[in-house]
Amino acid sequence: MDLHELLGIYVDKFGEEYDIDTVTLTEDGEETLIDLVKKAISNNEPISKKELQKLFGFDPDKSDILI
């Protein structure tokens, strides 16, 4: 199953507010996200904000980026 199919299942399960924009991800980032999404679906728990910030390289000094 590819990333977009998994994200569709993830959003169906947890709602639109948990939709994840994957535009900035490298191939390694996509693989990591696939693992996180599979884990979230199997545990019936959305991905934490902290895990997403780590994956996307959140920079608190860039206030225009919201996660």
All heavy atoms as TSV, in Angstrom:
chain	resi	resn	atom	element	x	y	z
A	1	MET	N	N	0.852	-1.174	0.000
A	1	MET	CA	C	0.000	0.000	0.000
A	1	MET	C	C	0.902	1.243	0.000
A	1	MET	O	O	1.845	1.310	0.767
A	1	MET	CB	C	-0.869	-0.051	1.257
A	1	MET	CG	C	-1.977	0.953	1.258
A	1	MET	SD	S	-3.117	0.799	2.661
A	1	MET	CE	C	-3.889	-0.752	2.313
A	2	ASP	N	N	0.604	2.202	-0.851
A	2	ASP	CA	C	1.454	3.388	-0.904
A	2	ASP	C	C	1.026	4.428	0.133
A	2	ASP	O	O	0.010	4.288	0.810
A	2	ASP	CB	C	1.507	3.971	-2.319
A	2	ASP	CG	C	0.265	4.730	-2.732
A	2	ASP	OD1	O	-0.698	4.820	-1.958
A	2	ASP	OD2	O	0.255	5.248	-3.863
A	3	LEU	N	N	1.827	5.474	0.247
A	3	LEU	CA	C	1.625	6.496	1.272
A	3	LEU	C	C	0.262	7.162	1.163
A	3	LEU	O	O	-0.434	7.337	2.159
A	3	LEU	CB	C	2.735	7.548	1.191
A	3	LEU	CG	C	2.633	8.721	2.152
A	3	LEU	CD1	C	2.617	8.251	3.599
A	3	LEU	CD2	C	3.766	9.699	1.921
A	4	HIS	N	N	-0.167	7.495	-0.045
A	4	HIS	CA	C	-1.421	8.218	-0.208
A	4	HIS	C	C	-2.627	7.359	0.158
A	4	HIS	O	O	-3.600	7.862	0.725
A	4	HIS	CB	C	-1.527	8.791	-1.624
A	4	HIS	CG	C	-0.479	9.834	-1.873
A	4	HIS	ND1	N	-0.517	11.073	-1.299
A	4	HIS	CD2	C	0.669	9.792	-2.589
A	4	HIS	CE1	C	0.544	11.768	-1.659
A	4	HIS	NE2	N	1.292	11.005	-2.442
A	5	GLU	N	N	-2.564	6.065	-0.126
A	5	GLU	CA	C	-3.635	5.160	0.289
A	5	GLU	C	C	-3.687	5.067	1.814
A	5	GLU	O	O	-4.768	5.122	2.407
A	5	GLU	CB	C	-3.423	3.764	-0.293
A	5	GLU	CG	C	-3.661	3.682	-1.792
A	5	GLU	CD	C	-3.280	2.328	-2.360
A	5	GLU	OE1	O	-2.207	1.797	-2.000
A	5	GLU	OE2	O	-4.066	1.808	-3.159
A	6	LEU	N	N	-2.506	4.961	2.431
A	6	LEU	CA	C	-2.449	4.909	3.895
A	6	LEU	C	C	-2.971	6.191	4.526
A	6	LEU	O	O	-3.700	6.157	5.518
A	6	LEU	CB	C	-1.012	4.656	4.367
A	6	LEU	CG	C	-0.520	3.234	4.272
A	6	LEU	CD1	C	0.976	3.178	4.547
A	6	LEU	CD2	C	-1.265	2.347	5.247
A	7	LEU	N	N	-2.596	7.330	3.944
A	7	LEU	CA	C	-3.073	8.607	4.485
A	7	LEU	C	C	-4.585	8.740	4.333
A	7	LEU	O	O	-5.245	9.322	5.197
A	7	LEU	CB	C	-2.357	9.782	3.822
A	7	LEU	CG	C	-0.902	9.973	4.242
A	7	LEU	CD1	C	-0.261	11.091	3.431
A	7	LEU	CD2	C	-0.777	10.242	5.727
A	8	GLY	N	N	-5.140	8.195	3.263
A	8	GLY	CA	C	-6.589	8.195	3.093
A	8	GLY	C	C	-7.271	7.415	4.203
A	8	GLY	O	O	-8.265	7.866	4.783
A	9	ILE	N	N	-6.731	6.247	4.525
A	9	ILE	CA	C	-7.278	5.438	5.620
A	9	ILE	C	C	-7.123	6.185	6.948
A	9	ILE	O	O	-8.040	6.226	7.769
A	9	ILE	CB	C	-6.564	4.065	5.682
A	9	ILE	CG1	C	-6.900	3.247	4.439
A	9	ILE	CG2	C	-6.943	3.309	6.950
A	9	ILE	CD1	C	-6.031	2.011	4.256
A	10	TYR	N	N	-5.965	6.792	7.133
A	10	TYR	CA	C	-5.670	7.539	8.364
A	10	TYR	C	C	-6.673	8.683	8.561
A	10	TYR	O	O	-7.235	8.844	9.641
A	10	TYR	CB	C	-4.236	8.061	8.282
A	10	TYR	CG	C	-3.750	8.822	9.485
A	10	TYR	CD1	C	-3.315	8.157	10.619
A	10	TYR	CD2	C	-3.699	10.211	9.484
A	10	TYR	CE1	C	-2.849	8.852	11.716
A	10	TYR	CE2	C	-3.225	10.910	10.570
A	10	TYR	CZ	C	-2.805	10.229	11.691
A	10	TYR	OH	O	-2.344	10.926	12.776
A	11	VAL	N	N	-6.909	9.459	7.517
A	11	VAL	CA	C	-7.847	10.587	7.610
A	11	VAL	C	C	-9.275	10.078	7.811
A	11	VAL	O	O	-10.032	10.654	8.600
A	11	VAL	CB	C	-7.745	11.502	6.365
A	11	VAL	CG1	C	-8.878	12.511	6.325
A	11	VAL	CG2	C	-6.408	12.217	6.344
A	12	ASP	N	N	-9.636	8.999	7.135
A	12	ASP	CA	C	-10.968	8.411	7.350
A	12	ASP	C	C	-11.147	7.989	8.803
A	12	ASP	O	O	-12.223	8.141	9.375
A	12	ASP	CB	C	-11.190	7.198	6.445
A	12	ASP	CG	C	-11.399	7.574	4.986
A	12	ASP	OD1	O	-11.664	8.766	4.709
A	12	ASP	OD2	O	-11.297	6.667	4.132
A	13	LYS	N	N	-10.104	7.473	9.400
A	13	LYS	CA	C	-10.165	6.957	10.765
A	13	LYS	C	C	-10.181	8.079	11.805
A	13	LYS	O	O	-10.926	8.020	12.769
A	13	LYS	CB	C	-8.981	6.033	11.014
A	13	LYS	CG	C	-9.015	5.306	12.334
A	13	LYS	CD	C	-7.888	4.287	12.378
A	13	LYS	CE	C	-8.050	3.315	13.478
A	13	LYS	NZ	N	-8.850	2.158	13.194
A	14	PHE	N	N	-9.346	9.113	11.623
A	14	PHE	CA	C	-9.168	10.141	12.643
A	14	PHE	C	C	-9.771	11.503	12.293
A	14	PHE	O	O	-9.856	12.374	13.155
A	14	PHE	CB	C	-7.685	10.302	12.976
A	14	PHE	CG	C	-7.058	9.046	13.508
A	14	PHE	CD1	C	-6.090	8.382	12.787
A	14	PHE	CD2	C	-7.456	8.506	14.717
A	14	PHE	CE1	C	-5.514	7.217	13.253
A	14	PHE	CE2	C	-6.897	7.338	15.205
A	14	PHE	CZ	C	-5.922	6.690	14.470
A	15	GLY	N	N	-10.158	11.727	11.053
A	15	GLY	CA	C	-10.799	12.978	10.673
A	15	GLY	C	C	-9.888	13.914	9.897
A	15	GLY	O	O	-8.661	13.783	9.909
A	16	GLU	N	N	-10.517	14.864	9.210
A	16	GLU	CA	C	-9.797	15.817	8.350
A	16	GLU	C	C	-8.765	16.649	9.108
A	16	GLU	O	O	-7.770	17.076	8.529
A	16	GLU	CB	C	-10.790	16.764	7.664
A	16	GLU	CG	C	-11.647	16.103	6.615
A	16	GLU	CD	C	-10.857	15.702	5.373
A	16	GLU	OE1	O	-9.929	16.424	4.990
A	16	GLU	OE2	O	-11.181	14.648	4.815
A	17	GLU	N	N	-8.987	16.898	10.391
A	17	GLU	CA	C	-8.026	17.717	11.140
A	17	GLU	C	C	-6.675	17.017	11.290
A	17	GLU	O	O	-5.689	17.645	11.660
A	17	GLU	CB	C	-8.577	18.117	12.514
A	17	GLU	CG	C	-8.830	16.969	13.465
A	17	GLU	CD	C	-10.234	16.380	13.362
A	17	GLU	OE1	O	-10.944	16.622	12.370
A	17	GLU	OE2	O	-10.595	15.653	14.280
A	18	TYR	N	N	-6.611	15.726	10.972
A	18	TYR	CA	C	-5.364	14.974	11.042
A	18	TYR	C	C	-4.738	14.732	9.673
A	18	TYR	O	O	-3.798	13.948	9.551
A	18	TYR	CB	C	-5.579	13.636	11.756
A	18	TYR	CG	C	-5.840	13.815	13.236
A	18	TYR	CD1	C	-7.131	13.787	13.737
A	18	TYR	CD2	C	-4.800	14.046	14.116
A	18	TYR	CE1	C	-7.369	13.966	15.086
A	18	TYR	CE2	C	-5.024	14.230	15.466
A	18	TYR	CZ	C	-6.312	14.185	15.945
A	18	TYR	OH	O	-6.549	14.371	17.282
A	19	ASP	N	N	-5.227	15.416	8.649
A	19	ASP	CA	C	-4.648	15.288	7.305
A	19	ASP	C	C	-3.213	15.819	7.335
A	19	ASP	O	O	-2.922	16.818	7.977
A	19	ASP	CB	C	-5.488	16.070	6.296
A	19	ASP	CG	C	-5.146	15.710	4.864
A	19	ASP	OD1	O	-4.405	14.735	4.655
A	19	ASP	OD2	O	-5.629	16.406	3.958
A	20	ILE	N	N	-2.300	15.135	6.650
A	20	ILE	CA	C	-0.879	15.486	6.675
A	20	ILE	C	C	-0.429	15.858	5.270
A	20	ILE	O	O	-0.611	15.093	4.329
A	20	ILE	CB	C	-0.044	14.290	7.177
A	20	ILE	CG1	C	-0.483	13.895	8.590
A	20	ILE	CG2	C	1.448	14.623	7.143
A	20	ILE	CD1	C	0.098	12.578	9.054
A	21	ASP	N	N	0.168	17.045	5.129
A	21	ASP	CA	C	0.709	17.500	3.845
A	21	ASP	C	C	2.103	16.905	3.675
A	21	ASP	O	O	2.990	17.126	4.499
A	21	ASP	CB	C	0.777	19.024	3.833
A	21	ASP	CG	C	1.273	19.572	2.517
A	21	ASP	OD1	O	1.520	18.782	1.582
A	21	ASP	OD2	O	1.415	20.789	2.416
A	22	THR	N	N	2.311	16.150	2.618
A	22	THR	CA	C	3.575	15.435	2.420
A	22	THR	C	C	4.474	16.075	1.375
A	22	THR	O	O	5.472	15.484	0.966
A	22	THR	CB	C	3.298	13.973	2.008
A	22	THR	OG1	O	2.557	13.982	0.788
A	22	THR	CG2	C	2.526	13.237	3.073
A	23	VAL	N	N	4.167	17.280	0.955
A	23	VAL	CA	C	4.894	17.927	-0.141
A	23	VAL	C	C	6.388	18.056	0.144
A	23	VAL	O	O	7.212	17.880	-0.744
A	23	VAL	CB	C	4.285	19.323	-0.419
A	23	VAL	CG1	C	5.136	20.119	-1.382
A	23	VAL	CG2	C	2.887	19.178	-0.956
A	24	THR	N	N	6.770	18.318	1.382
A	24	THR	CA	C	8.168	18.603	1.700
A	24	THR	C	C	8.991	17.373	2.072
A	24	THR	O	O	10.155	17.501	2.430
A	24	THR	CB	C	8.256	19.604	2.870
A	24	THR	OG1	O	7.641	19.016	4.014
A	24	THR	CG2	C	7.578	20.909	2.524
A	25	LEU	N	N	8.422	16.185	1.984
A	25	LEU	CA	C	9.121	14.991	2.438
A	25	LEU	C	C	10.064	14.408	1.388
A	25	LEU	O	O	9.755	14.377	0.204
A	25	LEU	CB	C	8.123	13.896	2.826
A	25	LEU	CG	C	7.327	14.132	4.090
A	25	LEU	CD1	C	6.338	13.001	4.300
A	25	LEU	CD2	C	8.238	14.250	5.287
A	26	THR	N	N	11.201	13.945	1.854
A	26	THR	CA	C	12.122	13.186	1.007
A	26	THR	C	C	11.618	11.743	0.955
A	26	THR	O	O	10.664	11.386	1.636
A	26	THR	CB	C	13.534	13.196	1.615
A	26	THR	OG1	O	13.481	12.541	2.888
A	26	THR	CG2	C	14.069	14.610	1.789
A	27	GLU	N	N	12.300	10.902	0.182
A	27	GLU	CA	C	11.916	9.487	0.134
A	27	GLU	C	C	12.063	8.841	1.509
A	27	GLU	O	O	11.206	8.057	1.927
A	27	GLU	CB	C	12.762	8.738	-0.896
A	27	GLU	CG	C	12.326	8.998	-2.324
A	27	GLU	CD	C	13.098	8.137	-3.317
A	27	GLU	OE1	O	13.444	6.988	-2.970
A	27	GLU	OE2	O	13.333	8.629	-4.422
A	28	ASP	N	N	13.129	9.170	2.230
A	28	ASP	CA	C	13.315	8.638	3.582
A	28	ASP	C	C	12.212	9.129	4.511
A	28	ASP	O	O	11.714	8.385	5.353
A	28	ASP	CB	C	14.676	9.042	4.149
A	28	ASP	CG	C	15.837	8.319	3.484
A	28	ASP	OD1	O	15.604	7.245	2.882
A	28	ASP	OD2	O	16.970	8.821	3.575
A	29	GLY	N	N	11.840	10.391	4.358
A	29	GLY	CA	C	10.759	10.956	5.155
A	29	GLY	C	C	9.441	10.251	4.889
A	29	GLY	O	O	8.657	10.001	5.811
A	30	GLU	N	N	9.195	9.938	3.616
A	30	GLU	CA	C	7.972	9.215	3.261
A	30	GLU	C	C	7.954	7.832	3.899
A	30	GLU	O	O	6.924	7.395	4.403
A	30	GLU	CB	C	7.814	9.098	1.745
A	30	GLU	CG	C	7.339	10.372	1.102
A	30	GLU	CD	C	6.968	10.185	-0.361
A	30	GLU	OE1	O	6.739	9.041	-0.802
A	30	GLU	OE2	O	6.900	11.208	-1.063
A	31	GLU	N	N	9.099	7.149	3.889
A	31	GLU	CA	C	9.185	5.819	4.508
A	31	GLU	C	C	8.898	5.917	6.007
A	31	GLU	O	O	8.180	5.089	6.567
A	31	GLU	CB	C	10.563	5.197	4.278
A	31	GLU	CG	C	10.823	4.817	2.840
A	31	GLU	CD	C	9.921	3.708	2.347
A	31	GLU	OE1	O	9.624	2.775	3.125
A	31	GLU	OE2	O	9.492	3.773	1.180
A	32	THR	N	N	9.460	6.922	6.648
A	32	THR	CA	C	9.221	7.128	8.077
A	32	THR	C	C	7.753	7.420	8.330
A	32	THR	O	O	7.154	6.874	9.264
A	32	THR	CB	C	10.092	8.295	8.605
A	32	THR	OG1	O	11.464	7.983	8.372
A	32	THR	CG2	C	9.862	8.527	10.089
A	33	LEU	N	N	7.160	8.268	7.489
A	33	LEU	CA	C	5.749	8.598	7.654
A	33	LEU	C	C	4.870	7.371	7.434
A	33	LEU	O	O	3.886	7.169	8.163
A	33	LEU	CB	C	5.343	9.732	6.713
A	33	LEU	CG	C	3.901	10.227	6.858
A	33	LEU	CD1	C	3.615	10.684	8.284
A	33	LEU	CD2	C	3.629	11.357	5.876
A	34	ILE	N	N	5.206	6.540	6.464
A	34	ILE	CA	C	4.445	5.310	6.235
A	34	ILE	C	C	4.447	4.457	7.509
A	34	ILE	O	O	3.405	3.964	7.941
A	34	ILE	CB	C	5.011	4.518	5.035
A	34	ILE	CG1	C	4.643	5.219	3.726
A	34	ILE	CG2	C	4.498	3.079	5.035
A	34	ILE	CD1	C	5.338	4.655	2.502
A	35	ASP	N	N	5.621	4.324	8.128
A	35	ASP	CA	C	5.714	3.541	9.360
A	35	ASP	C	C	4.876	4.165	10.478
A	35	ASP	O	O	4.182	3.459	11.213
A	35	ASP	CB	C	7.173	3.415	9.813
A	35	ASP	CG	C	8.016	2.569	8.877
A	35	ASP	OD1	O	7.448	1.763	8.102
A	35	ASP	OD2	O	9.260	2.709	8.920
A	36	LEU	N	N	4.937	5.495	10.609
A	36	LEU	CA	C	4.159	6.180	11.644
A	36	LEU	C	C	2.657	6.018	11.418
A	36	LEU	O	O	1.894	5.791	12.362
A	36	LEU	CB	C	4.508	7.675	11.680
A	36	LEU	CG	C	5.865	8.058	12.249
A	36	LEU	CD1	C	6.110	9.560	12.046
A	36	LEU	CD2	C	5.956	7.704	13.722
A	37	VAL	N	N	2.219	6.131	10.161
A	37	VAL	CA	C	0.795	6.012	9.841
A	37	VAL	C	C	0.309	4.590	10.102
A	37	VAL	O	O	-0.749	4.382	10.696
A	37	VAL	CB	C	0.512	6.444	8.383
A	37	VAL	CG1	C	-0.907	6.108	7.974
A	37	VAL	CG2	C	0.761	7.938	8.220
A	38	LYS	N	N	1.097	3.601	9.688
A	38	LYS	CA	C	0.722	2.204	9.947
A	38	LYS	C	C	0.594	1.954	11.445
A	38	LYS	O	O	-0.353	1.309	11.899
A	38	LYS	CB	C	1.756	1.247	9.351
A	38	LYS	CG	C	1.670	1.113	7.849
A	38	LYS	CD	C	2.723	0.135	7.341
A	38	LYS	CE	C	2.661	-0.052	5.848
A	38	LYS	NZ	N	3.709	-0.972	5.363
A	39	LYS	N	N	1.542	2.462	12.212
A	39	LYS	CA	C	1.515	2.301	13.672
A	39	LYS	C	C	0.282	2.990	14.265
A	39	LYS	O	O	-0.402	2.428	15.121
A	39	LYS	CB	C	2.795	2.885	14.274
A	39	LYS	CG	C	2.879	2.798	15.773
A	39	LYS	CD	C	4.175	3.416	16.265
A	39	LYS	CE	C	4.163	3.612	17.769
A	39	LYS	NZ	N	5.328	4.385	18.213
A	40	ALA	N	N	-0.015	4.196	13.812
A	40	ALA	CA	C	-1.166	4.942	14.322
A	40	ALA	C	C	-2.469	4.212	14.026
A	40	ALA	O	O	-3.351	4.110	14.888
A	40	ALA	CB	C	-1.199	6.353	13.726
A	41	ILE	N	N	-2.584	3.683	12.822
A	41	ILE	CA	C	-3.806	2.969	12.437
A	41	ILE	C	C	-3.952	1.701	13.277
A	41	ILE	O	O	-5.025	1.421	13.800
A	41	ILE	CB	C	-3.798	2.653	10.928
A	41	ILE	CG1	C	-3.961	3.947	10.119
A	41	ILE	CG2	C	-4.902	1.662	10.571
A	41	ILE	CD1	C	-3.714	3.796	8.628
A	42	SER	N	N	-2.868	0.948	13.431
A	42	SER	CA	C	-2.965	-0.305	14.181
A	42	SER	C	C	-3.187	-0.069	15.676
A	42	SER	O	O	-3.840	-0.863	16.338
A	42	SER	CB	C	-1.730	-1.178	13.962
A	42	SER	OG	O	-0.590	-0.605	14.549
A	43	ASN	N	N	-2.667	1.047	16.210
A	43	ASN	CA	C	-2.858	1.371	17.628
A	43	ASN	C	C	-4.129	2.172	17.878
A	43	ASN	O	O	-4.445	2.479	19.030
A	43	ASN	CB	C	-1.670	2.163	18.166
A	43	ASN	CG	C	-0.408	1.346	18.256
A	43	ASN	OD1	O	-0.455	0.122	18.239
A	43	ASN	ND2	N	0.728	2.021	18.324
A	44	ASN	N	N	-4.812	2.547	16.794
A	44	ASN	CA	C	-6.037	3.353	16.885
A	44	ASN	C	C	-5.791	4.663	17.643
A	44	ASN	O	O	-6.580	5.082	18.472
A	44	ASN	CB	C	-7.172	2.548	17.537
A	44	ASN	CG	C	-8.530	3.140	17.221
A	44	ASN	OD1	O	-8.722	3.748	16.178
A	44	ASN	ND2	N	-9.467	2.970	18.131
A	45	GLU	N	N	-4.654	5.296	17.320
A	45	GLU	CA	C	-4.263	6.542	17.975
A	45	GLU	C	C	-3.549	7.430	16.961
A	45	GLU	O	O	-2.604	6.982	16.309
A	45	GLU	CB	C	-3.313	6.198	19.128
A	45	GLU	CG	C	-3.115	7.302	20.109
A	45	GLU	CD	C	-2.326	6.786	21.310
A	45	GLU	OE1	O	-2.817	5.894	22.017
A	45	GLU	OE2	O	-1.212	7.285	21.504
A	46	PRO	N	N	-3.960	8.694	16.805
A	46	PRO	CA	C	-3.316	9.567	15.820
A	46	PRO	C	C	-1.842	9.829	16.155
A	46	PRO	O	O	-1.417	9.687	17.297
A	46	PRO	CB	C	-4.120	10.864	15.879
A	46	PRO	CG	C	-5.015	10.767	17.039
A	46	PRO	CD	C	-5.037	9.364	17.524
A	47	ILE	N	N	-1.083	10.220	15.146
A	47	ILE	CA	C	0.327	10.553	15.320
A	47	ILE	C	C	0.420	11.804	16.189
A	47	ILE	O	O	-0.302	12.780	15.980
A	47	ILE	CB	C	1.007	10.793	13.965
A	47	ILE	CG1	C	0.883	9.552	13.086
A	47	ILE	CG2	C	2.465	11.200	14.137
A	47	ILE	CD1	C	1.284	9.785	11.636
A	48	SER	N	N	1.337	11.788	17.143
A	48	SER	CA	C	1.472	12.935	18.042
A	48	SER	C	C	2.066	14.140	17.312
A	48	SER	O	O	2.815	13.994	16.335
A	48	SER	CB	C	2.351	12.584	19.243
A	48	SER	OG	O	3.709	12.494	18.861
A	49	LYS	N	N	1.734	15.295	17.808
A	49	LYS	CA	C	2.264	16.538	17.246
A	49	LYS	C	C	3.792	16.543	17.342
A	49	LYS	O	O	4.476	16.979	16.422
A	49	LYS	CB	C	1.674	17.726	18.002
A	49	LYS	CG	C	2.059	19.068	17.467
A	49	LYS	CD	C	1.353	20.179	18.221
A	49	LYS	CE	C	1.746	21.530	17.702
A	49	LYS	NZ	N	1.049	22.607	18.413
A	50	LYS	N	N	4.325	16.012	18.425
A	50	LYS	CA	C	5.774	15.970	18.632
A	50	LYS	C	C	6.452	15.115	17.558
A	50	LYS	O	O	7.487	15.499	17.015
A	50	LYS	CB	C	6.072	15.406	20.022
A	50	LYS	CG	C	7.524	15.409	20.390
A	50	LYS	CD	C	7.713	14.890	21.812
A	50	LYS	CE	C	9.170	14.895	22.202
A	50	LYS	NZ	N	9.351	14.457	23.592
A	51	GLU	N	N	5.860	13.952	17.228
A	51	GLU	CA	C	6.427	13.090	16.185
A	51	GLU	C	C	6.393	13.778	14.825
A	51	GLU	O	O	7.343	13.680	14.048
A	51	GLU	CB	C	5.675	11.762	16.112
A	51	GLU	CG	C	5.959	10.829	17.269
A	51	GLU	CD	C	5.145	9.557	17.181
A	51	GLU	OE1	O	3.902	9.635	17.187
A	51	GLU	OE2	O	5.767	8.483	17.107
A	52	LEU	N	N	5.297	14.476	14.528
A	52	LEU	CA	C	5.196	15.193	13.251
A	52	LEU	C	C	6.203	16.328	13.172
A	52	LEU	O	O	6.818	16.556	12.127
A	52	LEU	CB	C	3.778	15.723	13.045
A	52	LEU	CG	C	2.729	14.666	12.731
A	52	LEU	CD1	C	1.347	15.304	12.698
A	52	LEU	CD2	C	3.030	13.970	11.413
A	53	GLN	N	N	6.376	17.051	14.267
A	53	GLN	CA	C	7.350	18.136	14.279
A	53	GLN	C	C	8.761	17.602	14.055
A	53	GLN	O	O	9.550	18.203	13.330
A	53	GLN	CB	C	7.281	18.907	15.599
A	53	GLN	CG	C	6.032	19.739	15.718
A	53	GLN	CD	C	5.889	20.382	17.077
A	53	GLN	OE1	O	6.487	19.945	18.055
A	53	GLN	NE2	N	5.079	21.416	17.151
A	54	LYS	N	N	9.069	16.462	14.649
A	54	LYS	CA	C	10.385	15.840	14.458
A	54	LYS	C	C	10.573	15.427	12.999
A	54	LYS	O	O	11.621	15.669	12.405
A	54	LYS	CB	C	10.512	14.633	15.385
A	54	LYS	CG	C	11.847	13.950	15.299
A	54	LYS	CD	C	11.907	12.775	16.252
A	54	LYS	CE	C	13.191	11.990	16.056
A	54	LYS	NZ	N	13.203	10.775	16.868
A	55	LEU	N	N	9.556	14.827	12.413
A	55	LEU	CA	C	9.627	14.364	11.027
A	55	LEU	C	C	9.800	15.515	10.042
A	55	LEU	O	O	10.605	15.465	9.129
A	55	LEU	CB	C	8.373	13.558	10.672
A	55	LEU	CG	C	8.262	13.078	9.225
A	55	LEU	CD1	C	9.367	12.071	8.909
A	55	LEU	CD2	C	6.908	12.457	8.983
A	56	PHE	N	N	9.025	16.589	10.223
A	56	PHE	CA	C	9.042	17.699	9.280
A	56	PHE	C	C	10.092	18.756	9.619
A	56	PHE	O	O	10.219	19.749	8.918
A	56	PHE	CB	C	7.661	18.359	9.196
A	56	PHE	CG	C	6.673	17.538	8.423
A	56	PHE	CD1	C	5.747	16.732	9.067
A	56	PHE	CD2	C	6.672	17.550	7.039
A	56	PHE	CE1	C	4.840	15.955	8.349
A	56	PHE	CE2	C	5.764	16.788	6.317
A	56	PHE	CZ	C	4.858	15.995	6.976
A	57	GLY	N	N	10.842	18.563	10.698
A	57	GLY	CA	C	11.877	19.521	11.056
A	57	GLY	C	C	11.313	20.849	11.493
A	57	GLY	O	O	11.762	21.893	11.043
A	58	PHE	N	N	10.347	20.841	12.373
A	58	PHE	CA	C	9.694	22.058	12.855
A	58	PHE	C	C	10.709	23.029	13.444
A	58	PHE	O	O	11.560	22.653	14.236
A	58	PHE	CB	C	8.647	21.699	13.911
A	58	PHE	CG	C	7.968	22.892	14.524
A	58	PHE	CD1	C	7.082	23.651	13.793
A	58	PHE	CD2	C	8.227	23.248	15.828
A	58	PHE	CE1	C	6.452	24.744	14.351
A	58	PHE	CE2	C	7.606	24.346	16.400
A	58	PHE	CZ	C	6.712	25.093	15.666
A	59	ASP	N	N	10.622	24.276	13.043
A	59	ASP	CA	C	11.490	25.336	13.557
A	59	ASP	C	C	10.622	26.358	14.282
A	59	ASP	O	O	9.858	27.085	13.643
A	59	ASP	CB	C	12.241	25.987	12.400
A	59	ASP	CG	C	13.221	27.054	12.845
A	59	ASP	OD1	O	13.253	27.398	14.054
A	59	ASP	OD2	O	13.959	27.558	11.993
A	60	PRO	N	N	10.732	26.442	15.612
A	60	PRO	CA	C	9.882	27.378	16.363
A	60	PRO	C	C	10.118	28.839	16.010
A	60	PRO	O	O	9.289	29.699	16.300
A	60	PRO	CB	C	10.235	27.096	17.823
A	60	PRO	CG	C	11.545	26.406	17.797
A	60	PRO	CD	C	11.642	25.705	16.469
A	61	ASP	N	N	11.254	29.142	15.363
A	61	ASP	CA	C	11.543	30.527	14.977
A	61	ASP	C	C	10.792	30.942	13.708
A	61	ASP	O	O	10.785	32.104	13.348
A	61	ASP	CB	C	13.030	30.719	14.771
A	61	ASP	CG	C	13.807	30.540	16.065
A	61	ASP	OD1	O	13.242	30.845	17.138
A	61	ASP	OD2	O	14.953	30.067	16.000
A	62	LYS	N	N	10.192	29.985	13.012
A	62	LYS	CA	C	9.437	30.301	11.811
A	62	LYS	C	C	7.952	30.240	12.170
A	62	LYS	O	O	7.298	29.223	12.030
A	62	LYS	CB	C	9.758	29.310	10.690
A	62	LYS	CG	C	11.181	29.427	10.205
A	62	LYS	CD	C	11.452	28.510	9.053
A	62	LYS	CE	C	12.870	28.696	8.554
A	62	LYS	NZ	N	13.166	27.846	7.431
A	63	SER	N	N	7.436	31.364	12.604
A	63	SER	CA	C	6.078	31.414	13.131
A	63	SER	C	C	5.003	31.265	12.047
A	63	SER	O	O	3.848	31.091	12.362
A	63	SER	CB	C	5.859	32.704	13.905
A	63	SER	OG	O	6.045	33.811	13.046
A	64	ASP	N	N	5.384	31.354	10.780
A	64	ASP	CA	C	4.397	31.249	9.725
A	64	ASP	C	C	4.056	29.796	9.403
A	64	ASP	O	O	3.156	29.520	8.612
A	64	ASP	CB	C	4.860	31.968	8.456
A	64	ASP	CG	C	6.161	31.420	7.907
A	64	ASP	OD1	O	6.962	30.883	8.710
A	64	ASP	OD2	O	6.397	31.552	6.705
A	65	ILE	N	N	4.761	28.850	10.013
A	65	ILE	CA	C	4.499	27.425	9.772
A	65	ILE	C	C	3.753	26.869	10.984
A	65	ILE	O	O	4.230	26.915	12.101
A	65	ILE	CB	C	5.811	26.638	9.572
A	65	ILE	CG1	C	6.571	27.174	8.359
A	65	ILE	CG2	C	5.521	25.149	9.433
A	65	ILE	CD1	C	7.927	26.564	8.172
A	66	LEU	N	N	2.559	26.367	10.711
A	66	LEU	CA	C	1.759	25.799	11.788
A	66	LEU	C	C	1.638	24.298	11.594
A	66	LEU	O	O	1.395	23.813	10.503
A	66	LEU	CB	C	0.339	26.403	11.777
A	66	LEU	CG	C	0.260	27.899	11.999
A	66	LEU	CD1	C	-1.178	28.357	11.857
A	66	LEU	CD2	C	0.792	28.255	13.373
A	67	ILE	N	N	1.831	23.570	12.676
A	67	ILE	CA	C	1.625	22.130	12.654
A	67	ILE	C	C	0.582	21.809	13.688
A	67	ILE	O	O	0.635	22.254	14.797
A	67	ILE	CB	C	2.923	21.355	12.941
A	67	ILE	CG1	C	3.926	21.597	11.821
A	67	ILE	CG2	C	2.647	19.882	13.108
A	67	ILE	CD1	C	5.242	20.888	11.981
